[in-house]
Amino acid sequence: MTTLLDLCQLVYDWPLATALRESDDVFPLIETAHVLAICLIVGTVVTVDLRLLGLIMREQPVTQIARTLLPLTWYGFALMFVTGVPLFAAESLELYGNPAFRLKLVLLLIAGCNALLFHRTVYRSVDAWDKHTNTPLGVKAFASVSILLWSGIVVAGRLIAVFHVH
Amino acid sequence: MALESVHLLGLALLGGAALITGVAAFRGGLRGISVGTFVRELRPMSIVGLILMFTSGILIAISMPFKYYNNAAFQWKMLFLACALITTAFLSRESFELKYDGSSLQRALAIQALVLWLTVGFSGRLIGFL
């Protein structure tokens, strides 16, 4: 039976993954682009969250901020994905059992669910509080959870290196 | 390692705010929101990010001074950081005094700042590789 670990081994042995793992300059270059993507995602997500909490950009409607920044968030996700996949491929065997990496993936999944649930529930009534600075409690709860989750993702991401075994 | 996490968290906030402002400056505003609005409204986020980065960065450096003092990547990072700070300070003053009109000089400086900050990030990452 093929397990997830076998798949990691398969990816790990791929010539391109091996070349990347053993490279001195390409690996940190991709890592830098990965951090840049995280800046773009966290920056735009936190800005929207702070607006939802009524703390910044109080003069702009929520929908205007969301529509302006969401495309940038998606660019960030695209960059995060195209840099994250090769970074994972190069070290898939080490990352498989890394608790910080596992935590990061779980937090990413929860952050995704949090955003989806937000759009499916409280955001449906946005017309009623679009221009308000004091938004409904449910909206503030989603925004606060989002900020906490993304902070956790950044911290877990940094901690991957701490649990790294060579 | 907690300090490095705080350093990265600060980077995400400061870098994120800088990227949004940079994109807005390059396009002369975003969907009806002016560059000045972004500069003003994202300032608290930038300042929190900056404080997190500066305090954690200095604590990291003084906790292992010999590791960093002789590290070529660290020396380059400090040089690029100084250049990036000067460029950004100039651009912030222009936008703060509402002199930002998207002139070619300002755009060139904005690109220079972006490249410098990326170099700061890259050389920062390289510290661990040397």
Interface residues (C-beta under 8 A of the other chain):
Chain A: D24 P28 L29 E31 T32 V35 L36 I38 C39 L40 I41 V42 G43 T44 V46 T47 L50 L55 I56 M57 E59 Q60 Q64 I65 R67 T68 L69 L72 W150 S151 V154 V155 G157 R158 L159 A161 V162
Chain B: M1 E4 S5 L8 L9 L11 A12 L13 G15 G16 A17 A18 L19 I20 V23 L30 R31 G32 I33 T37 E41 L42 P44 M45 L118 G121 F122 R125 L126 G128 F129
